[in-house]
């Protein structure tokens, strides 16, 4: 084996290890945004592996769909879920105002009665 072949094998092993680490980290991440970023890294590593396996069509597809479109869709979904959660909290605050003081007024110290 030449030095070039040894380096290529070592590079493949490092990429395979990075792929496994990304897969486990994505599954174990506590924060959704962190999971999205790690998943995008997983797709990029996978597209490099497809290139090394001499499948440029799969590499391009993995980079475009896996890292690009899927990452964007995950981010937009996460953004939308946070917006839904904020809307739900606003509705809950409105219901609390009907029965008394809201959380924001209680912590703010500036209620309408004081003004």
Buried (B, 14 or more C-beta within 10 A) or exposed (E): EEEEEEEEEEEBEEBEEBBEBBBEBBEEBEEBEEBBBBBBBBBBBBBBBBBEEEBEEBBEEBBEEBBBEBBEEBBEEBEEEEEEEEEEEEEEEEEBEEEEBBEEBEEEEEEEEEE
